[in-house]
Amino acid sequence: MKRGYTFLYGIVFIISCAAPNAYARPKTVTNLSDFIQIAGTPYLCTSVAGATVLAKLRGTMTLAIGATYKEIKTRKTEKKVSRLERKLVRLRSKKPTRRRLKKIARLESKHSKKQSKLDTLDSYLTQCGSGSGGGEEIGDNEFLGNTTSLQAYRNELTDREIDHLLGTVAFGGSEELRQIGRVKGLSALVDALVDGVTTAKQNQELQDDALAWARHSMWLPEEDPSEHIWTAGAIEQGQFYRFLNTRNPFHEWMVLVLSHHFSLDIDGIGFAYNQYAHHGLQAHWELLLRESVGNFQSLTRSMFSDSAMNAWLQNYYNTKNSPNQNYARELLELFSLGAVDPISQAPNYGEDTIIAATAYVSGFLETLEENPVTGNDMMSIAYDSERHDSGAYTAFAGIQGAEITASMGPDEFLNHVFANHPGAPRYIAERIAGQMLYPGLSESVVQTLANTLRNNNYELKPMLKQILRSEAMFSRGARRSCIDSPLEHFVRLMRRVMPEGIKNDLDLNRRNQTIWTIWNAIYAASGSGQHLFEPDSVFGFKGSCNINRNGEIAYGEGWLSSQRLLNRSRGCIDIMNNMNSLEHDFVGALALRQGMTSGEIVTHVATQVYGLSLTSEEQSLLVQFLTGDLPSFQTLNTSDEYFIRSRITRLICLIGSTFETNVR
């Protein structure tokens, strides 16, 4: 395990119940596990990123579930040690004046402390790696795949393997998909995920309903209230409706993945509330929906004429007389190639190629077309050869098979990149597979998937199925390989607590309350670091799962500041409070049974909502929370509204604060 990618657990989750609809204030809890004492401080070992790593607990240990995470800055410390050593070498090589000797003594003391810190950490991590850590047991017949093999895994899956697959790439899936996995096996489940289980008519009905929900956040201009103007909020609300109601959750997960790859801040481009350009928001959203498991080259080509992407990267200002490199740079660095190969780190292009690409993709302009519904003018993007730089340029100098000197148009250049540059399929394969399997894929895995992608003309489905059926997918290295993103976390929670999704025939009052529930989830994810369709920058979200665009491997530690994790807990409570206001049927949704004991309730909720097997310590502590100041409680009375809405909902959020429910 690389020391730079371990995590330190430090700050206890505080679950806030101050919202108006809160029924009770639960107790603060932390996580019990296998403790080791170092210098008088309690530590534990647990698993993340496919390895056993360090955890540190602070606060009381009497109640225990869920602590926050923080990256151990070992690489930073190592750099400091190395820097101090270089300074000492330089100083010792010079004439030993009194001033230099004092400085040497100070640096030696500092170096000794830093080195001691590294040695202590190394010693502890060695103990973790030797098997002293706790964590959920894995069955002898589970997760037996080879981490670096793309050969097909066995067809019969255990329930935990099914939950792993659906939890990783499908927001936890659905009972329909779990049954396919149990009865028909892996191959049928992967076909259901990638090909979908609905007809074209049903897909259109889902989008029609999503558009109806989106309309609630559209703007009605006073001068023409009949025209609904798209806003960023409308797109987010419509997509969240799809998250919760789709029977094809893998498709929606891929929409999320692709929205980060083709990074665009839909609120930042200025199309919201804009009668002239607002349709570009809907067009960009529906482009991602259309190609979520479609053709990657076609999707990349469509970005040329996507008005939202043109506004974001200003390609309609790029002409032969006034070059603008924004779009060309992102096309190369982010969309199609990456600055360097993900494995070899060999450069994929140089500055000469950026100049050439700027010329090749020039010629687009902002124009008008008639809205077929309202008859009003709306913004469109067109290509004008008169604005295009038709000069001959050299691109990819020194890269075998890709080097070319020519005059090319946008489509011709894109075709050349995907057909002839060896780095294109490797970059795309790694970008997608690394998020599905684990960060840090091997050369053989990347190249095999790249071959599949190129041999199928960049159709995504063959590669996606190869990944999902592979031994690597069901290896122990892929299990809980990353911290889940906030949107993954909250969508998975809501799909389990609302298995029937959102009804589209609600009365006005319940519809408005449901809208607030959706917005609670959007705000909760935003407060936890991830705003839907609004990445931090063109580089996406820093520290998200996989090789980040600064070239560093990350396991999702970008989501793990103290405040962001606290907001996850608060977000869960806010969502539960809104569902209480809606008088949501938790008994039916969670399949709670009359007469269940407190222990049965805890086990059932952990399994039903999170697919989680609790340790005996966690089970005991959660039962204590559930019964706490209700000593008379023995068995569940399903008509006890206070108990259901105050204790069961808080139980859901407490279990949702554990380490195991925040990884995928």
Secondary structure, DSSP 8 states (H G I E B T S, - for coil): --GGG-EEEEEE------STT-------------EEEETTEEEEEEEETTEEEEEE--S--SS---EEEEE--HHHHHHHHHHHHHHHHHHHTS---HHHHHHHHHHHHHHHHHHHHHHHHHHHHHHIIIII-------TTSS---TT--SB--S---HHHHHHHHHHHSTT--HHHHHHHHHH-HHHHHHHHHH-SS-HHHHHHHHHHHHHHHGGG-B--TT-TTS-B--HHHHHHHHHHHHHH-S-HHHHHHHHHHHHHTT--TTTTS-TT-TTTTHHHHHHHHHHHHTTTSBHHHHHHHTTS-HHHHHHHTGGG--SSS---HHHHHIIIIIIS-SB-TTT--BS--HHHHHHHHHHT--EEEEEEE-TTT--EEEEEEE-GGGS----EEESTT-TTT-EEE---HHHHHHHHHHH-THHHHHHHHHHHHHHS-SS--HHHHHHHHHHHHHTTTBHHHHHHHHHTBTGGGSTTTTT-SB--HHHHHHHHHHHHSTT---SS--HHHHHHHHHHHHHHHHHHHHTT--TT--SBTTBSTT-SEE-TTS-EESSGGG--HHHHHHHHHHHHHHHHHHHHTT--HHHHTT--TT-BHHHHHHHHHHHHH-----HHHHHHHHHHHHTT-TT--B--TT-HHIIIIIIHHHHHHHTTSGGGGB-
